[in-house]
């Protein structure tokens, strides 16, 4: 059973930093794309950052220059470094991967980790 387990969330003051981790139970080399999404009550889940196998990354406009997505294949882990956090960044953050196996695509999600930015 494929598992994605997020960690690293918590309470941080405005202007602070957090690094989210997503431990992945599948081969990182089978992952076509990896993403971080976030969701707040009453709103749809939104893409925050994405990273594809070519190494290209993309970010939601509101986090550009503050957040960075990365991967460590040796540790089977995906990261989201979040700097200069703002109260508007408060949300549950979800890890998502798109796996490609023998021409078939599979989509997996973690259960989320809560980030609260407040003084």
Buried (B, 14 or more C-beta within 10 A) or exposed (E): EEEBBBBBBEEBEEEBEBEBBBBBEBEBEBBEBBBBBBBEEEEEBEEBBBBBBEEEBEBBEEBEEBBBBBBEEEEBBBBBBBBEBEEEBBBBBBBBBBBEEEEEEBEBBBEBBEBBBEE
